[in-house]
Amino acid sequence: MKVSTFALIFSLGAFLQMAPAVMADTELTVVGTGDGLEMLKEIGRGFTDAHPDIDLSIPPSIGSGGGIAAVSSGAERLGRVARPLKDSEVEYGLIYLPFARIPSAVITHPSTGITRLTSEDLVKVYSGEITNWSELGGADLRVRLVRREDADSTLQVLRATMPGWKDLKFSPRSKTALTTQEAIASARKVEGAIAFAPYALPLEDGLNVLEIDGHHPAEDGYPSAVTLALIYKDGTMDSQMKAFIEYVRSDQARDLVRGFGGIPVPK
């Protein structure tokens, strides 16, 4: 009886040690940025149709930094980011696979009456120099500023590429949204609101997507875009990860990227 009990305990212990690995093989979770989230979810639905044996999960945003931390620590196998990796992050053995460029759109609540701005006026709006939309030919309505936290990938891209944004100091009256989805929701709900987010066709429904310096985000010549990428740790590639990466780079997924207003990255 003692031998049988010992064997049972040993077997149970071995099973519990193996359980996390078994569970990891049954679900593939892709964590990280909220940029391009709806687009990636649509790609995920196509992937699930093609690979019904793989349980794919694309959860809400934890930010590019959160995705990097999760993959670096081994908590997750695949991450999604909207900024290049830093040298210190590459040292963790992370592999960076860009798959789409998405313009960084500036959006306003329709009540503003504004559909286009110069990059100079955009700086004046976010710095607080312009406080009422009537100063720009819009409605007599107070400007309600929505920004993102300093580490946000879209903000970093705007600072690097949008004229006047490198040293822009935001008005202290601006509201900080913690996710892309929160920024978009604020622009939809709050009269007079202005926000920025990765461009996607759904933004055209119920929001004003602004032309900047005469260019719409979907047009050549628009000054600012973010690159979306998948990341994984070198040496961890498995069949599920490979299948998803291959699908994201497939013609079907590239067509979905275009359908959302993005630009597929060359293979």
C-alpha positions as CSV (number, residue, x, y, z in Angstrom):
1,M,0.0,0.0,0.0
2,K,2.9,2.4,0.9
3,V,4.5,1.7,-2.5
4,S,1.2,2.3,-4.3
5,T,0.6,5.6,-2.4
6,F,4.1,6.8,-3.2
7,A,3.6,6.0,-6.8
8,L,0.3,7.8,-6.9
9,I,1.8,10.9,-5.3
10,F,4.8,10.8,-7.6
11,S,2.5,10.5,-10.7
12,L,0.3,13.3,-9.5
13,G,3.3,15.6,-8.9
14,A,4.6,14.8,-12.3
15,F,1.3,15.6,-13.9
16,L,1.0,19.0,-12.1
17,Q,4.5,19.9,-13.3
18,M,3.5,19.0,-16.8
19,A,0.1,20.8,-16.7
20,P,1.3,24.3,-17.5
21,A,3.1,23.0,-20.6
22,V,0.1,21.1,-21.7
23,M,-2.2,24.1,-21.2
24,A,0.4,26.3,-23.1
25,D,0.1,24.0,-26.1
26,T,-3.7,24.2,-26.2
27,E,-4.1,28.0,-26.1
28,L,-2.1,30.6,-28.0
29,T,-2.4,34.1,-26.5
30,V,-1.1,37.2,-28.3
31,V,-0.7,40.0,-25.7
32,G,0.4,43.6,-26.0
33,T,-0.6,46.9,-27.6
34,G,-4.1,48.1,-28.2
35,D,-3.0,49.7,-31.5
36,G,-4.7,47.9,-34.4
37,L,-6.6,45.7,-32.0
38,E,-9.8,45.4,-34.0
39,M,-7.8,44.6,-37.1
40,L,-5.7,41.9,-35.4
41,K,-8.9,40.4,-33.9
42,E,-10.3,40.2,-37.5
43,I,-7.1,38.5,-38.6
44,G,-7.5,36.2,-35.6
45,R,-11.0,35.2,-36.7
46,G,-9.7,34.2,-40.1
47,F,-6.9,32.3,-38.5
48,T,-9.3,30.4,-36.3
49,D,-11.4,29.5,-39.3
50,A,-8.3,28.1,-41.0
51,H,-7.0,26.4,-37.8
52,P,-9.9,25.3,-35.7
53,D,-7.6,23.0,-33.7
54,I,-5.8,26.0,-32.2
55,D,-7.4,28.0,-29.4
56,L,-6.3,31.6,-30.2
57,S,-6.8,34.5,-27.8
58,I,-6.2,38.2,-28.5
59,P,-7.0,39.9,-25.2
60,P,-7.4,43.6,-24.4
61,S,-4.4,45.9,-24.4
62,I,-1.7,45.8,-21.8
63,G,0.5,48.1,-23.9
64,S,3.6,47.3,-26.0
65,G,5.7,47.3,-22.8
66,G,3.4,44.8,-21.2
67,G,3.6,42.5,-24.2
68,I,7.4,42.8,-24.2
69,A,7.5,42.0,-20.5
70,A,5.2,39.0,-20.8
71,V,7.2,37.4,-23.7
72,S,10.6,38.2,-22.1
73,S,9.6,36.5,-18.9
74,G,8.2,33.5,-20.6
75,A,4.7,34.2,-19.3
76,E,3.4,34.3,-22.9
77,R,4.8,33.0,-26.2
78,L,3.7,35.7,-28.6
79,G,3.3,39.5,-28.2
80,R,2.1,42.4,-30.2
81,V,3.9,45.8,-30.2
82,A,3.5,49.1,-31.9
83,R,7.1,50.3,-31.5
84,P,10.6,49.1,-32.4
85,L,12.4,47.1,-29.7
86,K,15.1,48.8,-27.6
87,D,18.6,47.4,-27.6
88,S,18.1,46.3,-24.0
89,E,15.0,44.4,-25.1
90,V,16.7,42.7,-28.0
91,E,19.3,41.5,-25.5
92,Y,16.5,39.3,-24.0
93,G,16.5,37.4,-27.3
94,L,13.3,38.9,-28.6
95,I,12.5,38.5,-32.3
96,Y,10.7,41.4,-34.0
97,L,8.4,40.7,-37.0
98,P,6.7,43.8,-38.4
99,F,3.5,43.1,-40.4
100,A,1.6,46.4,-40.9
101,R,2.0,50.1,-40.9
102,I,-0.9,52.1,-39.6
103,P,-1.1,55.9,-39.9
104,S,-1.5,57.8,-36.6
105,A,-4.9,59.5,-37.0
106,V,-6.1,62.7,-35.3
107,I,-9.8,62.4,-34.6
108,T,-12.5,64.8,-33.3
109,H,-16.1,64.6,-32.1
110,P,-18.3,65.7,-35.0
111,S,-19.6,68.6,-32.9
112,T,-16.3,70.4,-33.4
113,G,-17.1,71.2,-37.1
114,I,-13.4,70.6,-37.9
115,T,-12.3,68.2,-40.6
116,R,-8.8,69.4,-41.4
117,L,-5.9,71.2,-39.6
118,T,-2.4,72.3,-40.4
119,S,0.3,70.6,-38.3
120,E,1.0,74.1,-36.8
121,D,-2.6,74.5,-35.7
122,L,-2.6,70.9,-34.2
123,V,0.4,71.9,-32.0
124,K,-1.5,75.0,-30.9
125,V,-4.5,72.9,-30.0
126,Y,-2.6,70.4,-27.9
127,S,-0.4,73.0,-26.2
128,G,-3.5,74.8,-25.1
129,E,-2.8,78.0,-27.1
130,I,-6.1,77.4,-28.9
131,T,-9.0,76.6,-26.5
132,N,-12.1,77.0,-28.6
133,W,-12.9,75.4,-32.0
134,S,-14.3,78.7,-33.3
135,E,-10.7,80.0,-33.4
136,L,-10.2,77.6,-36.3
137,G,-13.4,78.2,-38.1
138,G,-15.3,75.4,-36.2
139,A,-18.1,75.5,-33.7
140,D,-18.2,77.8,-30.7
141,L,-17.2,74.9,-28.4
142,R,-14.4,74.4,-25.9
143,V,-11.6,72.2,-27.0
144,R,-11.5,69.0,-24.9
145,L,-8.1,67.4,-25.2
146,V,-7.5,63.7,-25.0
147,R,-3.9,62.5,-25.0
148,R,-2.0,59.3,-24.1
149,E,0.6,58.5,-21.6
150,D,4.2,59.3,-22.5
151,A,5.1,55.6,-23.1
152,D,2.3,55.1,-25.7
153,S,3.6,54.0,-29.0
154,T,1.3,56.2,-31.1
155,L,2.4,59.3,-29.1
156,Q,6.1,58.3,-29.6
157,V,5.5,58.0,-33.3
158,L,3.8,61.4,-33.4
159,R,6.7,62.9,-31.5
160,A,9.1,61.4,-34.0
161,T,7.3,62.2,-37.2
162,M,4.6,64.9,-36.8
163,P,5.9,68.5,-37.3
164,G,6.1,70.4,-34.1
165,W,5.5,67.4,-31.8
166,K,9.1,66.5,-30.8
167,D,9.1,69.1,-27.9
168,L,5.4,69.6,-27.6
169,K,4.2,70.2,-24.0
170,F,0.6,69.2,-23.6
171,S,-1.8,71.5,-22.0
172,P,-2.4,70.6,-18.3
173,R,-6.1,70.5,-19.1
174,S,-5.7,67.5,-21.3
175,K,-7.1,64.1,-20.2
176,T,-4.8,61.1,-20.3
177,A,-6.4,58.0,-21.8
178,L,-4.7,54.7,-20.7
179,T,-5.6,52.7,-23.8
180,T,-6.3,53.3,-27.5
181,Q,-9.8,52.2,-27.0
182,E,-10.4,54.7,-24.1
183,A,-9.0,57.5,-26.3
184,I,-11.4,56.6,-29.2
185,A,-14.3,56.3,-26.8
186,S,-13.7,59.7,-25.3
187,A,-13.6,61.3,-28.8
188,R,-16.9,59.6,-29.6
189,K,-18.7,60.6,-26.4
190,V,-17.4,64.0,-25.4
191,E,-18.5,67.1,-27.4
192,G,-15.5,69.2,-28.5
193,A,-13.1,66.3,-27.9
194,I,-9.9,65.7,-30.0
195,A,-7.8,62.6,-29.6
196,F,-5.2,60.5,-31.6
197,A,-5.1,56.8,-32.4
198,P,-3.9,54.4,-35.0
199,Y,-6.0,54.8,-38.1
200,A,-8.7,52.2,-39.0
201,L,-11.7,52.5,-41.3
202,P,-14.2,52.1,-38.3
203,L,-13.0,55.5,-37.1
204,E,-14.7,57.1,-40.1
205,D,-18.0,56.1,-38.6
206,G,-19.2,58.7,-36.1
207,L,-15.9,60.6,-35.9
208,N,-14.1,63.3,-37.9
209,V,-10.8,61.8,-39.1
210,L,-8.7,65.0,-39.8
211,E,-6.7,65.8,-42.8
212,I,-3.3,67.2,-41.6
213,D,-1.5,69.6,-43.9
214,G,-4.0,68.6,-46.7
215,H,-3.5,64.8,-46.4
216,H,-5.9,62.2,-45.1
217,P,-4.3,59.4,-43.0
218,A,-5.0,56.9,-45.8
219,E,-3.2,59.0,-48.4
220,D,0.4,59.2,-49.5
221,G,2.1,62.2,-47.9
222,Y,0.5,61.8,-44.5
223,P,3.3,62.6,-42.1
224,S,2.9,60.0,-39.3
225,A,2.5,56.2,-39.0
226,V,3.1,53.4,-36.5
227,T,4.4,49.9,-37.4
228,L,2.7,46.9,-35.8
229,A,4.8,43.8,-35.1
230,L,4.7,40.4,-33.5
231,I,7.4,39.4,-31.1
232,Y,8.6,36.1,-29.6
233,K,11.6,34.8,-27.8
234,D,14.4,33.2,-29.8
235,G,14.4,29.4,-29.5
236,T,10.7,29.2,-28.4
237,M,9.1,28.7,-31.8
238,D,6.5,25.9,-31.9
239,S,3.9,24.7,-34.5
240,Q,1.1,27.0,-33.1
241,M,3.3,30.1,-33.2
242,K,4.6,29.3,-36.7
243,A,1.0,28.7,-38.0
244,F,-0.2,32.1,-36.6
245,I,2.9,34.0,-37.9
246,E,2.5,32.5,-41.4
247,Y,-1.2,33.4,-41.4
248,V,-0.5,37.0,-40.4
249,R,1.9,37.2,-43.4
250,S,-0.5,35.5,-45.8
251,D,-2.3,37.2,-48.7
252,Q,-5.6,36.8,-46.8
253,A,-4.3,38.7,-43.8
254,R,-2.7,41.4,-45.9
255,D,-6.0,42.0,-47.6
256,L,-7.6,42.4,-44.1
257,V,-4.9,45.0,-43.2
258,R,-5.7,47.0,-46.3
259,G,-9.4,46.7,-45.5
260,F,-8.8,48.4,-42.2
261,G,-6.8,51.2,-43.8
262,G,-3.4,49.8,-43.0
263,I,-0.4,49.2,-45.2
264,P,1.0,45.6,-45.2
265,V,4.8,45.4,-44.6
266,P,6.6,43.8,-47.5
267,K,7.3,40.1,-46.9
